[in-house]
Amino acid sequence: MRWSSEGFVLSLKPHNEKSYILEVLTREHGKHKGLIRGVHSKNLRSIIEPGNEITAHWSGRLETHLGNYSIEGIKSWSSLILAEKEKLCALTSACSLITNTLAEKQPNENIYYGLKSLIQILTSGRNDWIKDYIIWELNLLTEIGYGLDLSKCAVTSEKDNLVFVSPSTGSAVTEIGAGDYKSKLLKLPSFLIDHKIIYSKEDVLDGLNLSEFFLKKWFFLPNNLHFPESRNRLKDMFII
């Protein structure tokens, strides 16, 4: 059995002395693993960094087998941001989150094109990329079945003045709706309601804390998984 598909490198892990396990996100085949050899060659090594776009050729006796990959580079996105450690960390973090949360061999075009759009934003030179990264994480939560409801207040049903999120339900709450429970609620940065609003470093940290809280609560902790170190490093870079 054989197939070829364009995709993005997610991860590379040692398998034995001669081969590695390459994980790729493809549009047609979802997150898919396969063995790859010769990764220490100079040409191949530069291609298989997380976030790089490739054409993957997979072959195996059965679809359920691990199979083997041969690959061709399309675009080395990571090389465009090598000198920008925050963006490079965000790219690695996004790939790690997909690796951990997406089921094997289940195509999801929203996640595929969402990652492609995020990579283009990270490599575009824009200064407000972290806002889009946080929005991407919240969209990932939605795609894996744990989306937040930021459309109206869970207490008053008001659609304006949303400033908090309930840690129990993931629903937005207004200042009035919060009442005496403000200290127990998560902060909702205003740029998640109006994407055109200018944000501060505190807003960024609030956004990272928000998505991290629900990723851990609803997915990582129930599945006994470690939160990606690359994601931890990314937040550390924005701690005031």
C-alpha positions in Angstrom: 0.0 0.0 0.0 1.3 3.4 -1.0 0.3 7.0 -0.8 1.8 10.5 -1.3 0.6 13.7 0.4 1.8 17.2 1.2 2.1 17.9 4.9 4.0 19.4 7.8 6.6 17.8 10.0 5.4 17.4 13.6 8.1 15.3 15.3 11.0 13.0 14.9 12.0 10.4 17.4 14.7 7.7 17.5 13.5 4.1 16.7 16.8 2.2 16.5 20.4 2.8 15.4 19.5 3.3 11.8 16.0 4.7 11.7 13.7 7.3 13.3 9.9 7.6 13.6 8.7 10.6 11.6 5.3 12.1 12.4 3.6 14.2 9.7 0.3 16.1 9.6 -1.3 15.6 6.2 -4.6 16.9 4.8 -5.7 13.5 3.4 -4.4 11.1 6.1 -4.3 13.3 9.3 -1.5 12.7 11.7 0.5 9.8 10.4 3.7 8.1 11.5 6.3 6.1 9.6 9.9 5.0 9.7 12.6 7.1 8.0 16.2 6.4 7.4 19.2 8.6 6.6 18.1 11.5 8.8 21.7 12.4 9.6 22.5 13.4 6.1 22.9 17.2 5.8 20.1 17.6 3.1 17.5 15.5 4.9 18.3 16.9 8.4 17.4 20.4 7.4 14.1 19.3 6.0 12.7 17.4 9.0 12.5 20.2 11.5 9.0 20.8 13.1 6.8 23.0 11.0 8.6 22.4 7.7 6.4 21.6 4.7 7.1 18.4 2.8 5.8 15.9 0.3 5.7 12.6 2.2 5.7 9.2 0.4 4.4 6.5 2.7 4.5 2.7 1.9 3.5 -0.3 4.0 2.0 -3.8 3.6 -1.1 -2.7 5.5 -2.6 0.7 6.6 -2.3 -0.5 10.2 1.5 -1.0 9.9 4.0 1.7 10.8 5.4 1.7 7.3 8.2 3.7 5.8 8.6 7.3 4.7 10.6 9.0 2.0 10.2 12.7 1.8 10.9 15.8 -0.3 11.1 19.3 1.0 8.6 21.9 -0.1 9.5 24.8 2.2 11.7 25.0 5.2 9.5 27.5 7.2 11.6 27.0 10.4 14.7 28.4 8.7 12.9 31.7 8.2 12.6 32.3 12.0 15.8 30.7 13.3 17.0 34.0 14.8 13.6 34.7 16.5 13.4 32.3 19.4 9.9 33.2 20.5 8.4 32.4 17.1 10.5 29.3 16.7 9.3 28.1 20.1 5.7 28.9 19.2 6.1 26.8 16.0 7.5 23.9 18.0 4.8 24.3 20.6 2.0 24.1 18.0 3.5 21.0 16.5 3.8 19.4 19.9 0.2 20.2 20.8 -1.1 18.6 17.6 1.1 15.5 18.3 -0.4 15.1 21.7 -4.1 16.0 21.0 -4.9 14.8 17.5 -6.0 11.1 17.0 -3.9 9.0 14.6 -4.9 8.8 10.9 -8.1 10.9 11.3 -8.1 13.8 8.7 -9.1 17.2 10.0 -8.8 20.0 7.5 -9.5 22.7 10.0 -6.4 21.7 12.0 -4.3 21.2 8.9 -5.2 24.6 7.4 -5.1 26.2 10.8 -1.5 25.1 11.3 -0.6 26.2 7.8 -2.1 29.7 8.4 -0.3 30.0 11.8 3.0 29.1 10.2 2.5 31.7 7.5 1.7 34.3 10.2 4.8 33.3 12.3 7.1 33.7 9.2 5.4 36.9 7.9 7.3 39.4 10.0 4.1 40.6 11.8 4.6 41.8 15.4 1.2 40.7 16.7 1.8 37.0 15.9 1.4 35.9 19.6 -2.3 37.0 19.5 -2.9 34.7 16.5 -1.0 31.9 18.3 -3.3 32.1 21.3 -6.4 32.2 19.1 -5.0 29.1 17.3 -4.7 27.2 20.6 -8.3 28.0 21.4 -9.4 26.9 18.0 -7.5 23.6 18.6 -9.4 23.2 21.8 -12.6 23.5 19.8 -11.5 21.0 17.1 -10.8 18.3 19.7 -14.2 18.9 21.3 -13.5 21.3 24.2 -14.3 24.7 22.9 -14.9 27.7 25.1 -18.1 29.7 24.9 -17.0 33.4 24.7 -20.2 34.6 23.0 -22.1 35.8 26.1 -22.1 35.9 29.9 -23.0 32.6 31.5 -24.7 34.4 34.3 -26.4 37.5 32.7 -26.5 36.4 29.0 -25.0 39.9 28.2 -22.8 39.9 25.1 -20.7 43.0 26.1 -18.2 43.7 28.8 -17.0 40.1 29.0 -13.9 40.1 31.1 -13.7 36.6 32.8 -14.0 32.9 32.0 -15.4 30.3 34.4 -12.8 27.6 35.1 -15.6 25.1 35.6 -17.5 25.6 32.4 -15.3 27.5 30.0 -18.0 30.2 29.6 -17.4 34.0 29.5 -18.6 36.1 32.5 -19.0 39.9 32.8 -17.8 42.0 35.7 -21.3 42.2 37.1 -21.9 38.5 36.6 -18.7 37.6 38.4 -20.0 39.2 41.6 -17.9 38.0 44.6 -16.3 35.2 42.6 -13.8 37.4 40.6 -10.8 36.0 42.3 -11.8 32.4 41.3 -12.3 33.2 37.6 -9.8 33.3 34.8 -9.1 36.6 33.0 -10.4 37.0 29.5 -8.1 39.3 27.4 -10.1 41.7 25.3 -8.3 40.8 22.1 -10.1 37.5 22.1 -13.4 39.3 21.8 -12.2 42.1 19.5 -9.2 41.0 17.4 -8.4 44.6 16.5 -7.8 45.8 20.1 -4.2 46.7 21.1 -3.0 44.3 23.7 -0.4 44.3 26.5 2.1 41.8 27.7 -0.3 41.1 30.6 -3.1 40.4 28.1 -0.8 37.9 26.3 0.0 36.1 29.5 -3.7 36.0 30.4 -4.4 34.4 27.0 -1.7 31.8 27.4 -2.9 31.0 30.9 -6.5 30.7 29.7 -5.8 28.2 26.9 -3.2 26.3 29.0 -5.7 25.9 31.8 -8.3 24.2 29.7 -5.9 22.2 27.6 -4.6 20.7 30.8 -7.9 20.3 32.6 -9.9 18.8 29.7 -7.2 16.9 27.8 -3.7 16.5 29.2 -4.6 15.6 32.8 -7.5 13.2 32.0 -5.2 11.4 29.6 -2.2 11.4 32.0 -0.1 13.3 29.5 2.7 15.8 30.2 2.1 19.4 28.9 4.7 20.1 26.1 7.9 21.6 27.4 8.1 23.9 24.3 4.7 25.4 25.3 6.0 25.9 28.9 9.1 27.7 27.5 6.9 29.9 25.3 4.9 31.1 28.2 8.1 31.8 30.2 9.2 34.1 27.5 6.2 36.4 28.1 6.2 36.4 31.9 6.4 40.0 33.0 
